[in-house]
């Protein structure tokens, strides 16, 4: 069987991170959940860039703690520690499983390149109908996207040729840029309508509904 791979970002692409994360934080913040999420984004990247490397569960808890302090929201340590326990409650987008099933039927192997850590992603993966063929976490490569570490590790471990590799993701910053730097086909699943230039991607989609047909078009020899 051909060694053909499609790699995905998970949160925001396969899993509705925006809704799920807000739901996780709502018991802490109530009507101020949007404010808390916005503040969290200001702290996440600096925490990911800090050394030594932190697991994403630690980034999550520390980022929420700092965000809460910034907006004047009182949260206790026990509540913060419980955040990772609710990680699996984030919903999978309804267009995901049909697309994954069609890609598997066409002979593609499926992988995830995630900024999550192993324990948190294990919770998420149990929500999918089938496990992925390969998962690369930030914990494994000791770095966070948009670093190329995930992509380079996957390339070494999978043995895939660039022509047989497609990356699909929602985040332009975390995924489309690195995939372009790796010179692989990249499908921008623009769920958030963020307004970047789609010319940087090999294809531009609004959802995963047309992903199998788009993959076939991009890889037709």
MODELLER restraints for C-alpha pairs under 7 A, 6 or more apart:
rsr = mdl.restraints
at = mdl.atoms
rsr.add(forms.Gaussian(group=physical.xy_distance, feature=features.Distance(at['CA:3:A'], at['CA:160:A']), mean=6.13, stdev=0.5))
rsr.add(forms.Gaussian(group=physical.xy_distance, feature=features.Distance(at['CA:4:A'], at['CA:108:A']), mean=5.38, stdev=0.5))
rsr.add(forms.Gaussian(group=physical.xy_distance, feature=features.Distance(at['CA:4:A'], at['CA:109:A']), mean=6.09, stdev=0.5))
rsr.add(forms.Gaussian(group=physical.xy_distance, feature=features.Distance(at['CA:4:A'], at['CA:160:A']), mean=6.83, stdev=0.5))
rsr.add(forms.Gaussian(group=physical.xy_distance, feature=features.Distance(at['CA:4:A'], at['CA:164:A']), mean=4.84, stdev=0.5))
rsr.add(forms.Gaussian(group=physical.xy_distance, feature=features.Distance(at['CA:4:A'], at['CA:165:A']), mean=6.12, stdev=0.5))
rsr.add(forms.Gaussian(group=physical.xy_distance, feature=features.Distance(at['CA:5:A'], at['CA:108:A']), mean=5.54, stdev=0.5))
rsr.add(forms.Gaussian(group=physical.xy_distance, feature=features.Distance(at['CA:5:A'], at['CA:109:A']), mean=4.74, stdev=0.5))
rsr.add(forms.Gaussian(group=physical.xy_distance, feature=features.Distance(at['CA:5:A'], at['CA:110:A']), mean=5.80, stdev=0.5))
rsr.add(forms.Gaussian(group=physical.xy_distance, feature=features.Distance(at['CA:5:A'], at['CA:164:A']), mean=6.28, stdev=0.5))
rsr.add(forms.Gaussian(group=physical.xy_distance, feature=features.Distance(at['CA:5:A'], at['CA:165:A']), mean=4.98, stdev=0.5))
rsr.add(forms.Gaussian(group=physical.xy_distance, feature=features.Distance(at['CA:5:A'], at['CA:166:A']), mean=6.49, stdev=0.5))
rsr.add(forms.Gaussian(group=physical.xy_distance, feature=features.Distance(at['CA:6:A'], at['CA:108:A']), mean=6.71, stdev=0.5))
rsr.add(forms.Gaussian(group=physical.xy_distance, feature=features.Distance(at['CA:6:A'], at['CA:109:A']), mean=6.31, stdev=0.5))
rsr.add(forms.Gaussian(group=physical.xy_distance, feature=features.Distance(at['CA:6:A'], at['CA:110:A']), mean=5.12, stdev=0.5))
rsr.add(forms.Gaussian(group=physical.xy_distance, feature=features.Distance(at['CA:6:A'], at['CA:111:A']), mean=6.28, stdev=0.5))
rsr.add(forms.Gaussian(group=physical.xy_distance, feature=features.Distance(at['CA:6:A'], at['CA:165:A']), mean=5.80, stdev=0.5))
rsr.add(forms.Gaussian(group=physical.xy_distance, feature=features.Distance(at['CA:6:A'], at['CA:166:A']), mean=4.78, stdev=0.5))
rsr.add(forms.Gaussian(group=physical.xy_distance, feature=features.Distance(at['CA:6:A'], at['CA:167:A']), mean=5.62, stdev=0.5))
rsr.add(forms.Gaussian(group=physical.xy_distance, feature=features.Distance(at['CA:7:A'], at['CA:110:A']), mean=5.91, stdev=0.5))
rsr.add(forms.Gaussian(group=physical.xy_distance, feature=features.Distance(at['CA:7:A'], at['CA:111:A']), mean=4.60, stdev=0.5))
rsr.add(forms.Gaussian(group=physical.xy_distance, feature=features.Distance(at['CA:7:A'], at['CA:112:A']), mean=5.35, stdev=0.5))
rsr.add(forms.Gaussian(group=physical.xy_distance, feature=features.Distance(at['CA:7:A'], at['CA:113:A']), mean=6.60, stdev=0.5))
rsr.add(forms.Gaussian(group=physical.xy_distance, feature=features.Distance(at['CA:7:A'], at['CA:166:A']), mean=6.31, stdev=0.5))
rsr.add(forms.Gaussian(group=physical.xy_distance, feature=features.Distance(at['CA:7:A'], at['CA:167:A']), mean=4.72, stdev=0.5))
rsr.add(forms.Gaussian(group=physical.xy_distance, feature=features.Distance(at['CA:7:A'], at['CA:168:A']), mean=6.29, stdev=0.5))
rsr.add(forms.Gaussian(group=physical.xy_distance, feature=features.Distance(at['CA:8:A'], at['CA:111:A']), mean=6.22, stdev=0.5))
rsr.add(forms.Gaussian(group=physical.xy_distance, feature=features.Distance(at['CA:8:A'], at['CA:112:A']), mean=4.77, stdev=0.5))
rsr.add(forms.Gaussian(group=physical.xy_distance, feature=features.Distance(at['CA:8:A'], at['CA:113:A']), mean=6.02, stdev=0.5))
rsr.add(forms.Gaussian(group=physical.xy_distance, feature=features.Distance(at['CA:8:A'], at['CA:167:A']), mean=5.79, stdev=0.5))
rsr.add(forms.Gaussian(group=physical.xy_distance, feature=features.Distance(at['CA:8:A'], at['CA:168:A']), mean=4.99, stdev=0.5))
rsr.add(forms.Gaussian(group=physical.xy_distance, feature=features.Distance(at['CA:8:A'], at['CA:169:A']), mean=5.74, stdev=0.5))
rsr.add(forms.Gaussian(group=physical.xy_distance, feature=features.Distance(at['CA:9:A'], at['CA:112:A']), mean=5.79, stdev=0.5))
rsr.add(forms.Gaussian(group=physical.xy_distance, feature=features.Distance(at['CA:9:A'], at['CA:113:A']), mean=5.41, stdev=0.5))
rsr.add(forms.Gaussian(group=physical.xy_distance, feature=features.Distance(at['CA:9:A'], at['CA:114:A']), mean=5.73, stdev=0.5))
rsr.add(forms.Gaussian(group=physical.xy_distance, feature=features.Distance(at['CA:9:A'], at['CA:168:A']), mean=6.77, stdev=0.5))
rsr.add(forms.Gaussian(group=physical.xy_distance, feature=features.Distance(at['CA:9:A'], at['CA:169:A']), mean=5.10, stdev=0.5))
rsr.add(forms.Gaussian(group=physical.xy_distance, feature=features.Distance(at['CA:10:A'], at['CA:112:A']), mean=6.44, stdev=0.5))
rsr.add(forms.Gaussian(group=physical.xy_distance, feature=features.Distance(at['CA:10:A'], at['CA:114:A']), mean=6.16, stdev=0.5))
rsr.add(forms.Gaussian(group=physical.xy_distance, feature=features.Distance(at['CA:11:A'], at['CA:17:A']), mean=5.22, stdev=0.5))
rsr.add(forms.Gaussian(group=physical.xy_distance, feature=features.Distance(at['CA:12:A'], at['CA:18:A']), mean=6.97, stdev=0.5))
rsr.add(forms.Gaussian(group=physical.xy_distance, feature=features.Distance(at['CA:12:A'], at['CA:170:A']), mean=6.08, stdev=0.5))
rsr.add(forms.Gaussian(group=physical.xy_distance, feature=features.Distance(at['CA:13:A'], at['CA:169:A']), mean=5.52, stdev=0.5))
rsr.add(forms.Gaussian(group=physical.xy_distance, feature=features.Distance(at['CA:13:A'], at['CA:170:A']), mean=5.06, stdev=0.5))
rsr.add(forms.Gaussian(group=physical.xy_distance, feature=features.Distance(at['CA:13:A'], at['CA:189:A']), mean=6.89, stdev=0.5))
rsr.add(forms.Gaussian(group=physical.xy_distance, feature=features.Distance(at['CA:14:A'], at['CA:92:A']), mean=5.89, stdev=0.5))
rsr.add(forms.Gaussian(group=physical.xy_distance, feature=features.Distance(at['CA:14:A'], at['CA:93:A']), mean=5.95, stdev=0.5))
rsr.add(forms.Gaussian(group=physical.xy_distance, feature=features.Distance(at['CA:14:A'], at['CA:96:A']), mean=6.05, stdev=0.5))
rsr.add(forms.Gaussian(group=physical.xy_distance, feature=features.Distance(at['CA:15:A'], at['CA:90:A']), mean=6.58, stdev=0.5))
rsr.add(forms.Gaussian(group=physical.xy_distance, feature=features.Distance(at['CA:15:A'], at['CA:91:A']), mean=5.72, stdev=0.5))
rsr.add(forms.Gaussian(group=physical.xy_distance, feature=features.Distance(at['CA:15:A'], at['CA:92:A']), mean=4.23, stdev=0.5))
rsr.add(forms.Gaussian(group=physical.xy_distance, feature=features.Distance(at['CA:15:A'], at['CA:93:A']), mean=5.63, stdev=0.5))
rsr.add(forms.Gaussian(group=physical.xy_distance, feature=features.Distance(at['CA:16:A'], at['CA:90:A']), mean=6.31, stdev=0.5))
rsr.add(forms.Gaussian(group=physical.xy_distance, feature=features.Distance(at['CA:16:A'], at['CA:91:A']), mean=5.57, stdev=0.5))
rsr.add(forms.Gaussian(group=physical.xy_distance, feature=features.Distance(at['CA:16:A'], at['CA:92:A']), mean=5.88, stdev=0.5))
rsr.add(forms.Gaussian(group=physical.xy_distance, feature=features.Distance(at['CA:16:A'], at['CA:93:A']), mean=5.89, stdev=0.5))
rsr.add(forms.Gaussian(group=physical.xy_distance, feature=features.Distance(at['CA:17:A'], at['CA:90:A']), mean=6.37, stdev=0.5))
rsr.add(forms.Gaussian(group=physical.xy_distance, feature=features.Distance(at['CA:20:A'], at['CA:89:A']), mean=6.66, stdev=0.5))
rsr.add(forms.Gaussian(group=physical.xy_distance, feature=features.Distance(at['CA:20:A'], at['CA:90:A']), mean=4.09, stdev=0.5))
rsr.add(forms.Gaussian(group=physical.xy_distance, feature=features.Distance(at['CA:20:A'], at['CA:91:A']), mean=6.31, stdev=0.5))
rsr.add(forms.Gaussian(group=physical.xy_distance, feature=features.Distance(at['CA:21:A'], at['CA:90:A']), mean=6.88, stdev=0.5))
rsr.add(forms.Gaussian(group=physical.xy_distance, feature=features.Distance(at['CA:22:A'], at['CA:33:A']), mean=6.30, stdev=0.5))
rsr.add(forms.Gaussian(group=physical.xy_distance, feature=features.Distance(at['CA:24:A'], at['CA:83:A']), mean=6.97, stdev=0.5))
rsr.add(forms.Gaussian(group=physical.xy_distance, feature=features.Distance(at['CA:24:A'], at['CA:86:A']), mean=6.48, stdev=0.5))
rsr.add(forms.Gaussian(group=physical.xy_distance, feature=features.Distance(at['CA:25:A'], at['CA:33:A']), mean=6.36, stdev=0.5))
rsr.add(forms.Gaussian(group=physical.xy_distance, feature=features.Distance(at['CA:26:A'], at['CA:33:A']), mean=5.51, stdev=0.5))
rsr.add(forms.Gaussian(group=physical.xy_distance, feature=features.Distance(at['CA:28:A'], at['CA:75:A']), mean=6.72, stdev=0.5))
rsr.add(forms.Gaussian(group=physical.xy_distance, feature=features.Distance(at['CA:29:A'], at['CA:36:A']), mean=6.97, stdev=0.5))
rsr.add(forms.Gaussian(group=physical.xy_distance, feature=features.Distance(at['CA:36:A'], at['CA:67:A']), mean=6.10, stdev=0.5))
rsr.add(forms.Gaussian(group=physical.xy_distance, feature=features.Distance(at['CA:36:A'], at['CA:68:A']), mean=6.31, stdev=0.5))
rsr.add(forms.Gaussian(group=physical.xy_distance, feature=features.Distance(at['CA:39:A'], at['CA:67:A']), mean=4.91, stdev=0.5))
rsr.add(forms.Gaussian(group=physical.xy_distance, feature=features.Distance(at['CA:40:A'], at['CA:63:A']), mean=5.59, stdev=0.5))
rsr.add(forms.Gaussian(group=physical.xy_distance, feature=features.Distance(at['CA:40:A'], at['CA:64:A']), mean=5.61, stdev=0.5))
rsr.add(forms.Gaussian(group=physical.xy_distance, feature=features.Distance(at['CA:40:A'], at['CA:67:A']), mean=4.98, stdev=0.5))
rsr.add(forms.Gaussian(group=physical.xy_distance, feature=features.Distance(at['CA:43:A'], at['CA:63:A']), mean=5.46, stdev=0.5))
rsr.add(forms.Gaussian(group=physical.xy_distance, feature=features.Distance(at['CA:44:A'], at['CA:59:A']), mean=6.62, stdev=0.5))
rsr.add(forms.Gaussian(group=physical.xy_distance, feature=features.Distance(at['CA:44:A'], at['CA:63:A']), mean=5.68, stdev=0.5))
rsr.add(forms.Gaussian(group=physical.xy_distance, feature=features.Distance(at['CA:47:A'], at['CA:59:A']), mean=6.04, stdev=0.5))
rsr.add(forms.Gaussian(group=physical.xy_distance, feature=features.Distance(at['CA:48:A'], at['CA:54:A']), mean=6.90, stdev=0.5))
rsr.add(forms.Gaussian(group=physical.xy_distance, feature=features.Distance(at['CA:48:A'], at['CA:59:A']), mean=6.75, stdev=0.5))
rsr.add(forms.Gaussian(group=physical.xy_distance, feature=features.Distance(at['CA:48:A'], at['CA:144:A']), mean=6.41, stdev=0.5))
rsr.add(forms.Gaussian(group=physical.xy_distance, feature=features.Distance(at['CA:53:A'], at['CA:142:A']), mean=5.96, stdev=0.5))
rsr.add(forms.Gaussian(group=physical.xy_distance, feature=features.Distance(at['CA:53:A'], at['CA:143:A']), mean=6.97, stdev=0.5))
rsr.add(forms.Gaussian(group=physical.xy_distance, feature=features.Distance(at['CA:55:A'], at['CA:117:A']), mean=5.93, stdev=0.5))
rsr.add(forms.Gaussian(group=physical.xy_distance, feature=features.Distance(at['CA:55:A'], at['CA:139:A']), mean=6.01, stdev=0.5))
rsr.add(forms.Gaussian(group=physical.xy_distance, feature=features.Distance(at['CA:56:A'], at['CA:116:A']), mean=5.45, stdev=0.5))
rsr.add(forms.Gaussian(group=physical.xy_distance, feature=features.Distance(at['CA:56:A'], at['CA:117:A']), mean=5.50, stdev=0.5))
rsr.add(forms.Gaussian(group=physical.xy_distance, feature=features.Distance(at['CA:57:A'], at['CA:84:A']), mean=6.21, stdev=0.5))
rsr.add(forms.Gaussian(group=physical.xy_distance, feature=features.Distance(at['CA:61:A'], at['CA:80:A']), mean=5.65, stdev=0.5))
rsr.add(forms.Gaussian(group=physical.xy_distance, feature=features.Distance(at['CA:61:A'], at['CA:81:A']), mean=6.64, stdev=0.5))
rsr.add(forms.Gaussian(group=physical.xy_distance, feature=features.Distance(at['CA:61:A'], at['CA:83:A']), mean=6.98, stdev=0.5))
rsr.add(forms.Gaussian(group=physical.xy_distance, feature=features.Distance(at['CA:68:A'], at['CA:74:A']), mean=6.68, stdev=0.5))
rsr.add(forms.Gaussian(group=physical.xy_distance, feature=features.Distance(at['CA:84:A'], at['CA:120:A']), mean=6.89, stdev=0.5))
rsr.add(forms.Gaussian(group=physical.xy_distance, feature=features.Distance(at['CA:87:A'], at['CA:120:A']), mean=6.66, stdev=0.5))
rsr.add(forms.Gaussian(group=physical.xy_distance, feature=features.Distance(at['CA:87:A'], at['CA:123:A']), mean=6.97, stdev=0.5))
rsr.add(forms.Gaussian(group=physical.xy_distance, feature=features.Distance(at['CA:88:A'], at['CA:123:A']), mean=5.20, stdev=0.5))
rsr.add(forms.Gaussian(group=physical.xy_distance, feature=features.Distance(at['CA:88:A'], at['CA:124:A']), mean=4.96, stdev=0.5))
rsr.add(forms.Gaussian(group=physical.xy_distance, feature=features.Distance(at['CA:95:A'], at['CA:208:A']), mean=5.77, stdev=0.5))
rsr.add(forms.Gaussian(group=physical.xy_distance, feature=features.Distance(at['CA:95:A'], at['CA:209:A']), mean=5.75, stdev=0.5))
rsr.add(forms.Gaussian(group=physical.xy_distance, feature=features.Distance(at['CA:96:A'], at['CA:208:A']), mean=6.25, stdev=0.5))
rsr.add(forms.Gaussian(group=physical.xy_distance, feature=features.Distance(at['CA:99:A'], at['CA:208:A']), mean=6.38, stdev=0.5))
rsr.add(forms.Gaussian(group=physical.xy_distance, feature=features.Distance(at['CA:99:A'], at['CA:209:A']), mean=6.38, stdev=0.5))
rsr.add(forms.Gaussian(group=physical.xy_distance, feature=features.Distance(at['CA:99:A'], at['CA:211:A']), mean=6.59, stdev=0.5))
rsr.add(forms.Gaussian(group=physical.xy_distance, feature=features.Distance(at['CA:99:A'], at['CA:212:A']), mean=6.27, stdev=0.5))
rsr.add(forms.Gaussian(group=physical.xy_distance, feature=features.Distance(at['CA:102:A'], at['CA:212:A']), mean=6.62, stdev=0.5))
rsr.add(forms.Gaussian(group=physical.xy_distance, feature=features.Distance(at['CA:103:A'], at['CA:212:A']), mean=5.92, stdev=0.5))
rsr.add(forms.Gaussian(group=physical.xy_distance, feature=features.Distance(at['CA:109:A'], at['CA:133:A']), mean=6.21, stdev=0.5))
rsr.add(forms.Gaussian(group=physical.xy_distance, feature=features.Distance(at['CA:110:A'], at['CA:132:A']), mean=5.68, stdev=0.5))
rsr.add(forms.Gaussian(group=physical.xy_distance, feature=features.Distance(at['CA:110:A'], at['CA:133:A']), mean=5.53, stdev=0.5))
rsr.add(forms.Gaussian(group=physical.xy_distance, feature=features.Distance(at['CA:110:A'], at['CA:134:A']), mean=6.92, stdev=0.5))
rsr.add(forms.Gaussian(group=physical.xy_distance, feature=features.Distance(at['CA:111:A'], at['CA:132:A']), mean=5.54, stdev=0.5))
rsr.add(forms.Gaussian(group=physical.xy_distance, feature=features.Distance(at['CA:111:A'], at['CA:133:A']), mean=5.62, stdev=0.5))
rsr.add(forms.Gaussian(group=physical.xy_distance, feature=features.Distance(at['CA:111:A'], at['CA:134:A']), mean=4.67, stdev=0.5))
rsr.add(forms.Gaussian(group=physical.xy_distance, feature=features.Distance(at['CA:111:A'], at['CA:135:A']), mean=5.53, stdev=0.5))
rsr.add(forms.Gaussian(group=physical.xy_distance, feature=features.Distance(at['CA:112:A'], at['CA:134:A']), mean=6.57, stdev=0.5))
rsr.add(forms.Gaussian(group=physical.xy_distance, feature=features.Distance(at['CA:112:A'], at['CA:135:A']), mean=4.82, stdev=0.5))
rsr.add(forms.Gaussian(group=physical.xy_distance, feature=features.Distance(at['CA:112:A'], at['CA:136:A']), mean=6.19, stdev=0.5))
rsr.add(forms.Gaussian(group=physical.xy_distance, feature=features.Distance(at['CA:113:A'], at['CA:135:A']), mean=6.12, stdev=0.5))
rsr.add(forms.Gaussian(group=physical.xy_distance, feature=features.Distance(at['CA:113:A'], at['CA:136:A']), mean=4.87, stdev=0.5))
rsr.add(forms.Gaussian(group=physical.xy_distance, feature=features.Distance(at['CA:113:A'], at['CA:137:A']), mean=6.13, stdev=0.5))
rsr.add(forms.Gaussian(group=physical.xy_distance, feature=features.Distance(at['CA:113:A'], at['CA:150:A']), mean=6.13, stdev=0.5))
rsr.add(forms.Gaussian(group=physical.xy_distance, feature=features.Distance(at['CA:114:A'], at['CA:136:A']), mean=6.27, stdev=0.5))
rsr.add(forms.Gaussian(group=physical.xy_distance, feature=features.Distance(at['CA:114:A'], at['CA:137:A']), mean=5.02, stdev=0.5))
rsr.add(forms.Gaussian(group=physical.xy_distance, feature=features.Distance(at['CA:114:A'], at['CA:138:A']), mean=6.40, stdev=0.5))
rsr.add(forms.Gaussian(group=physical.xy_distance, feature=features.Distance(at['CA:115:A'], at['CA:137:A']), mean=5.78, stdev=0.5))
rsr.add(forms.Gaussian(group=physical.xy_distance, feature=features.Distance(at['CA:115:A'], at['CA:138:A']), mean=4.77, stdev=0.5))
rsr.add(forms.Gaussian(group=physical.xy_distance, feature=features.Distance(at['CA:115:A'], at['CA:144:A']), mean=5.50, stdev=0.5))
rsr.add(forms.Gaussian(group=physical.xy_distance, feature=features.Distance(at['CA:115:A'], at['CA:145:A']), mean=6.44, stdev=0.5))
rsr.add(forms.Gaussian(group=physical.xy_distance, feature=features.Distance(at['CA:116:A'], at['CA:137:A']), mean=5.79, stdev=0.5))
rsr.add(forms.Gaussian(group=physical.xy_distance, feature=features.Distance(at['CA:116:A'], at['CA:138:A']), mean=5.96, stdev=0.5))
rsr.add(forms.Gaussian(group=physical.xy_distance, feature=features.Distance(at['CA:117:A'], at['CA:137:A']), mean=5.51, stdev=0.5))
rsr.add(forms.Gaussian(group=physical.xy_distance, feature=features.Distance(at['CA:117:A'], at['CA:138:A']), mean=5.88, stdev=0.5))
rsr.add(forms.Gaussian(group=physical.xy_distance, feature=features.Distance(at['CA:117:A'], at['CA:139:A']), mean=5.06, stdev=0.5))
rsr.add(forms.Gaussian(group=physical.xy_distance, feature=features.Distance(at['CA:118:A'], at['CA:137:A']), mean=6.32, stdev=0.5))
rsr.add(forms.Gaussian(group=physical.xy_distance, feature=features.Distance(at['CA:118:A'], at['CA:139:A']), mean=6.71, stdev=0.5))
rsr.add(forms.Gaussian(group=physical.xy_distance, feature=features.Distance(at['CA:125:A'], at['CA:131:A']), mean=6.37, stdev=0.5))
rsr.add(forms.Gaussian(group=physical.xy_distance, feature=features.Distance(at['CA:136:A'], at['CA:150:A']), mean=6.31, stdev=0.5))
rsr.add(forms.Gaussian(group=physical.xy_distance, feature=features.Distance(at['CA:136:A'], at['CA:154:A']), mean=6.84, stdev=0.5))
rsr.add(forms.Gaussian(group=physical.xy_distance, feature=features.Distance(at['CA:138:A'], at['CA:144:A']), mean=5.43, stdev=0.5))
rsr.add(forms.Gaussian(group=physical.xy_distance, feature=features.Distance(at['CA:141:A'], at['CA:149:A']), mean=6.12, stdev=0.5))
rsr.add(forms.Gaussian(group=physical.xy_distance, feature=features.Distance(at['CA:141:A'], at['CA:150:A']), mean=6.37, stdev=0.5))
rsr.add(forms.Gaussian(group=physical.xy_distance, feature=features.Distance(at['CA:143:A'], at['CA:149:A']), mean=6.57, stdev=0.5))
rsr.add(forms.Gaussian(group=physical.xy_distance, feature=features.Distance(at['CA:145:A'], at['CA:174:A']), mean=5.20, stdev=0.5))
rsr.add(forms.Gaussian(group=physical.xy_distance, feature=features.Distance(at['CA:146:A'], at['CA:173:A']), mean=6.62, stdev=0.5))
rsr.add(forms.Gaussian(group=physical.xy_distance, feature=features.Distance(at['CA:146:A'], at['CA:174:A']), mean=4.28, stdev=0.5))
rsr.add(forms.Gaussian(group=physical.xy_distance, feature=features.Distance(at['CA:146:A'], at['CA:175:A']), mean=6.24, stdev=0.5))
rsr.add(forms.Gaussian(group=physical.xy_distance, feature=features.Distance(at['CA:146:A'], at['CA:178:A']), mean=6.01, stdev=0.5))
rsr.add(forms.Gaussian(group=physical.xy_distance, feature=features.Distance(at['CA:148:A'], at['CA:178:A']), mean=5.91, stdev=0.5))
rsr.add(forms.Gaussian(group=physical.xy_distance, feature=features.Distance(at['CA:162:A'], at['CA:184:A']), mean=5.73, stdev=0.5))
rsr.add(forms.Gaussian(group=physical.xy_distance, feature=features.Distance(at['CA:165:A'], at['CA:184:A']), mean=6.44, stdev=0.5))
rsr.add(forms.Gaussian(group=physical.xy_distance, feature=features.Distance(at['CA:165:A'], at['CA:185:A']), mean=6.75, stdev=0.5))
rsr.add(forms.Gaussian(group=physical.xy_distance, feature=features.Distance(at['CA:166:A'], at['CA:184:A']), mean=6.34, stdev=0.5))
rsr.add(forms.Gaussian(group=physical.xy_distance, feature=features.Distance(at['CA:166:A'], at['CA:185:A']), mean=4.86, stdev=0.5))
rsr.add(forms.Gaussian(group=physical.xy_distance, feature=features.Distance(at['CA:166:A'], at['CA:186:A']), mean=5.66, stdev=0.5))
rsr.add(forms.Gaussian(group=physical.xy_distance, feature=features.Distance(at['CA:167:A'], at['CA:179:A']), mean=6.83, stdev=0.5))
rsr.add(forms.Gaussian(group=physical.xy_distance, feature=features.Distance(at['CA:167:A'], at['CA:185:A']), mean=6.35, stdev=0.5))
rsr.add(forms.Gaussian(group=physical.xy_distance, feature=features.Distance(at['CA:167:A'], at['CA:186:A']), mean=4.76, stdev=0.5))
rsr.add(forms.Gaussian(group=physical.xy_distance, feature=features.Distance(at['CA:167:A'], at['CA:187:A']), mean=6.16, stdev=0.5))
rsr.add(forms.Gaussian(group=physical.xy_distance, feature=features.Distance(at['CA:168:A'], at['CA:186:A']), mean=5.79, stdev=0.5))
rsr.add(forms.Gaussian(group=physical.xy_distance, feature=features.Distance(at['CA:168:A'], at['CA:187:A']), mean=4.62, stdev=0.5))
rsr.add(forms.Gaussian(group=physical.xy_distance, feature=features.Distance(at['CA:168:A'], at['CA:188:A']), mean=6.02, stdev=0.5))
rsr.add(forms.Gaussian(group=physical.xy_distance, feature=features.Distance(at['CA:168:A'], at['CA:189:A']), mean=6.60, stdev=0.5))
rsr.add(forms.Gaussian(group=physical.xy_distance, feature=features.Distance(at['CA:169:A'], at['CA:175:A']), mean=6.20, stdev=0.5))
rsr.add(forms.Gaussian(group=physical.xy_distance, feature=features.Distance(at['CA:169:A'], at['CA:176:A']), mean=6.96, stdev=0.5))
rsr.add(forms.Gaussian(group=physical.xy_distance, feature=features.Distance(at['CA:169:A'], at['CA:187:A']), mean=6.53, stdev=0.5))
rsr.add(forms.Gaussian(group=physical.xy_distance, feature=features.Distance(at['CA:169:A'], at['CA:188:A']), mean=5.47, stdev=0.5))
rsr.add(forms.Gaussian(group=physical.xy_distance, feature=features.Distance(at['CA:169:A'], at['CA:189:A']), mean=5.41, stdev=0.5))
rsr.add(forms.Gaussian(group=physical.xy_distance, feature=features.Distance(at['CA:170:A'], at['CA:188:A']), mean=5.73, stdev=0.5))
rsr.add(forms.Gaussian(group=physical.xy_distance, feature=features.Distance(at['CA:170:A'], at['CA:189:A']), mean=4.56, stdev=0.5))
rsr.add(forms.Gaussian(group=physical.xy_distance, feature=features.Distance(at['CA:170:A'], at['CA:190:A']), mean=5.23, stdev=0.5))
rsr.add(forms.Gaussian(group=physical.xy_distance, feature=features.Distance(at['CA:170:A'], at['CA:191:A']), mean=6.22, stdev=0.5))
rsr.add(forms.Gaussian(group=physical.xy_distance, feature=features.Distance(at['CA:176:A'], at['CA:186:A']), mean=6.44, stdev=0.5))
rsr.add(forms.Gaussian(group=physical.xy_distance, feature=features.Distance(at['CA:176:A'], at['CA:188:A']), mean=6.66, stdev=0.5))
rsr.add(forms.Gaussian(group=physical.xy_distance, feature=features.Distance(at['CA:176:A'], at['CA:201:A']), mean=6.60, stdev=0.5))
rsr.add(forms.Gaussian(group=physical.xy_distance, feature=features.Distance(at['CA:179:A'], at['CA:186:A']), mean=6.23, stdev=0.5))
rsr.add(forms.Gaussian(group=physical.xy_distance, feature=features.Distance(at['CA:185:A'], at['CA:202:A']), mean=5.75, stdev=0.5))
rsr.add(forms.Gaussian(group=physical.xy_distance, feature=features.Distance(at['CA:186:A'], at['CA:201:A']), mean=5.52, stdev=0.5))
rsr.add(forms.Gaussian(group=physical.xy_distance, feature=features.Distance(at['CA:186:A'], at['CA:202:A']), mean=5.19, stdev=0.5))
rsr.add(forms.Gaussian(group=physical.xy_distance, feature=features.Distance(at['CA:186:A'], at['CA:203:A']), mean=6.75, stdev=0.5))
rsr.add(forms.Gaussian(group=physical.xy_distance, feature=features.Distance(at['CA:187:A'], at['CA:201:A']), mean=5.95, stdev=0.5))
rsr.add(forms.Gaussian(group=physical.xy_distance, feature=features.Distance(at['CA:187:A'], at['CA:202:A']), mean=5.76, stdev=0.5))
rsr.add(forms.Gaussian(group=physical.xy_distance, feature=features.Distance(at['CA:187:A'], at['CA:203:A']), mean=4.82, stdev=0.5))
rsr.add(forms.Gaussian(group=physical.xy_distance, feature=features.Distance(at['CA:187:A'], at['CA:204:A']), mean=5.91, stdev=0.5))
rsr.add(forms.Gaussian(group=physical.xy_distance, feature=features.Distance(at['CA:188:A'], at['CA:201:A']), mean=6.01, stdev=0.5))
rsr.add(forms.Gaussian(group=physical.xy_distance, feature=features.Distance(at['CA:188:A'], at['CA:203:A']), mean=6.21, stdev=0.5))
rsr.add(forms.Gaussian(group=physical.xy_distance, feature=features.Distance(at['CA:188:A'], at['CA:204:A']), mean=4.90, stdev=0.5))
rsr.add(forms.Gaussian(group=physical.xy_distance, feature=features.Distance(at['CA:188:A'], at['CA:205:A']), mean=6.07, stdev=0.5))
rsr.add(forms.Gaussian(group=physical.xy_distance, feature=features.Distance(at['CA:189:A'], at['CA:204:A']), mean=6.26, stdev=0.5))
rsr.add(forms.Gaussian(group=physical.xy_distance, feature=features.Distance(at['CA:189:A'], at['CA:205:A']), mean=4.85, stdev=0.5))
rsr.add(forms.Gaussian(group=physical.xy_distance, feature=features.Distance(at['CA:189:A'], at['CA:206:A']), mean=5.53, stdev=0.5))
rsr.add(forms.Gaussian(group=physical.xy_distance, feature=features.Distance(at['CA:189:A'], at['CA:207:A']), mean=5.69, stdev=0.5))
rsr.add(forms.Gaussian(group=physical.xy_distance, feature=features.Distance(at['CA:189:A'], at['CA:208:A']), mean=6.90, stdev=0.5))
rsr.add(forms.Gaussian(group=physical.xy_distance, feature=features.Distance(at['CA:190:A'], at['CA:204:A']), mean=6.91, stdev=0.5))
rsr.add(forms.Gaussian(group=physical.xy_distance, feature=features.Distance(at['CA:190:A'], at['CA:205:A']), mean=5.91, stdev=0.5))
rsr.add(forms.Gaussian(group=physical.xy_distance, feature=features.Distance(at['CA:190:A'], at['CA:206:A']), mean=4.97, stdev=0.5))
rsr.add(forms.Gaussian(group=physical.xy_distance, feature=features.Distance(at['CA:190:A'], at['CA:207:A']), mean=6.93, stdev=0.5))
rsr.add(forms.Gaussian(group=physical.xy_distance, feature=features.Distance(at['CA:191:A'], at['CA:206:A']), mean=5.44, stdev=0.5))
rsr.add(forms.Gaussian(group=physical.xy_distance, feature=features.Distance(at['CA:191:A'], at['CA:207:A']), mean=6.17, stdev=0.5))
rsr.add(forms.Gaussian(group=physical.xy_distance, feature=features.Distance(at['CA:198:A'], at['CA:204:A']), mean=6.14, stdev=0.5))
